[in-house]
Amino acid sequence: MSIYSQPAHPGLTCKQTVDQIVETIRKACVPIGSANVPDFVVEADVVSLAEAQRLASFYSKFEYGLKRLLWLGVN
């Protein structure tokens, strides 16, 4: 069985699972030399709530509001 096809352990937290995936990717990149590049793996937030709200377009907010209205119905 390849290390790339091993199942995740159900007792791991989300962060531990992500760390395991990142480590597997890093190990897979070692033979081609990519893992030796500075900042190859960086631990940082993917996106903050404020940034996500800022990046959400008017259209996407409108679309979500309309879908929510349809899901919840009009009282």
SELO-158907 format. One record per residue (C-alpha): residue number from 1; z, x, y; residue in three letters. Coordinates in nm, 2 decimals, decimal comma, padded with zeros to 4 digits. Layout:
<sites>
+-----+--------+--------+--------+---------+
: num :     pz :     px :     py : residuo :
+-----+--------+--------+--------+---------+
: NUM :      Z :      X :      Y :     ALA :
...
+-----+--------+--------+--------+---------+
</sites>
This chain:
<sites>
+-----+--------+--------+--------+---------+
: num :     pz :     px :     py : residuo :
+-----+--------+--------+--------+---------+
:   1 :  00,00 :  00,00 :  00,00 :     MET :
:   2 : -00,10 :  00,14 :  00,34 :     SER :
:   3 :  00,16 :  00,17 :  00,62 :     ILE :
:   4 : -00,06 : -00,05 :  00,83 :     TYR :
:   5 : -00,03 : -00,35 :  00,59 :     SER :
:   6 :  00,35 : -00,35 :  00,55 :     GLN :
:   7 :  00,50 : -00,69 :  00,64 :     PRO :
:   8 :  00,75 : -00,71 :  00,92 :     ALA :
:   9 :  01,12 : -00,74 :  00,82 :     HIS :
:  10 :  01,25 : -01,09 :  00,90 :     PRO :
:  11 :  01,59 : -00,95 :  01,02 :     GLY :
:  12 :  01,44 : -00,76 :  01,31 :     LEU :
:  13 :  01,47 : -00,87 :  01,67 :     THR :
:  14 :  01,16 : -00,91 :  01,88 :     CYS :
:  15 :  01,21 : -00,58 :  02,05 :     LYS :
:  16 :  01,26 : -00,40 :  01,72 :     GLN :
:  17 :  00,94 : -00,56 :  01,59 :     THR :
:  18 :  00,75 : -00,45 :  01,90 :     VAL :
:  19 :  00,90 : -00,10 :  01,87 :     ASP :
:  20 :  00,79 : -00,08 :  01,51 :     GLN :
:  21 :  00,44 : -00,19 :  01,60 :     ILE :
:  22 :  00,41 :  00,06 :  01,88 :     VAL :
:  23 :  00,54 :  00,34 :  01,65 :     GLU :
:  24 :  00,28 :  00,25 :  01,39 :     THR :
:  25 :  00,00 :  00,26 :  01,65 :     ILE :
:  26 :  00,13 :  00,60 :  01,78 :     ARG :
:  27 :  00,14 :  00,74 :  01,43 :     LYS :
:  28 : -00,22 :  00,62 :  01,37 :     ALA :
:  29 : -00,34 :  00,80 :  01,69 :     CYS :
:  30 : -00,18 :  01,13 :  01,60 :     VAL :
:  31 : -00,47 :  01,26 :  01,38 :     PRO :
:  32 : -00,72 :  01,21 :  01,67 :     ILE :
:  33 : -00,49 :  01,37 :  01,93 :     GLY :
:  34 : -00,44 :  01,06 :  02,15 :     SER :
:  35 : -00,07 :  01,04 :  02,09 :     ALA :
:  36 : -00,02 :  01,38 :  02,26 :     ASN :
:  37 : -00,14 :  01,25 :  02,60 :     VAL :
:  38 :  00,14 :  01,21 :  02,85 :     PRO :
:  39 :  00,25 :  00,85 :  02,90 :     ASP :
:  40 :  00,07 :  00,74 :  02,59 :     PHE :
:  41 :  00,36 :  00,51 :  02,52 :     VAL :
:  42 :  00,53 :  00,37 :  02,82 :     VAL :
:  43 :  00,83 :  00,13 :  02,80 :     GLU :
:  44 :  00,80 : -00,12 :  03,09 :     ALA :
:  45 :  00,79 : -00,50 :  03,15 :     ASP :
:  46 :  00,46 : -00,65 :  03,08 :     VAL :
:  47 :  00,47 : -00,88 :  03,38 :     VAL :
:  48 :  00,76 : -01,01 :  03,59 :     SER :
:  49 :  00,80 : -01,38 :  03,66 :     LEU :
:  50 :  00,73 : -01,33 :  04,03 :     ALA :
:  51 :  00,41 : -01,14 :  03,95 :     GLU :
:  52 :  00,30 : -01,41 :  03,70 :     ALA :
:  53 :  00,36 : -01,68 :  03,96 :     GLN :
:  54 :  00,17 : -01,48 :  04,22 :     ARG :
:  55 : -00,12 : -01,42 :  03,99 :     LEU :
:  56 : -00,15 : -01,79 :  03,88 :     ALA :
:  57 : -00,44 : -01,94 :  04,06 :     SER :
:  58 : -00,43 : -02,28 :  04,23 :     PHE :
:  59 : -00,66 : -02,41 :  03,97 :     TYR :
:  60 : -00,44 : -02,31 :  03,68 :     SER :
:  61 : -00,14 : -02,47 :  03,84 :     LYS :
:  62 : -00,34 : -02,79 :  03,91 :     PHE :
:  63 : -00,47 : -02,79 :  03,55 :     GLU :
:  64 : -00,12 : -02,75 :  03,41 :     TYR :
:  65 :  00,02 : -03,02 :  03,63 :     GLY :
:  66 : -00,26 : -03,26 :  03,52 :     LEU :
:  67 : -00,20 : -03,18 :  03,15 :     LYS :
:  68 :  00,18 : -03,23 :  03,19 :     ARG :
:  69 :  00,11 : -03,56 :  03,36 :     LEU :
:  70 : -00,10 : -03,67 :  03,06 :     LEU :
:  71 :  00,15 : -03,54 :  02,81 :     TRP :
:  72 :  00,45 : -03,71 :  02,97 :     LEU :
:  73 :  00,27 : -04,02 :  03,08 :     GLY :
:  74 :  00,32 : -04,20 :  03,41 :     VAL :
:  75 :  00,64 : -04,41 :  03,43 :     ASN :
+-----+--------+--------+--------+---------+
</sites>
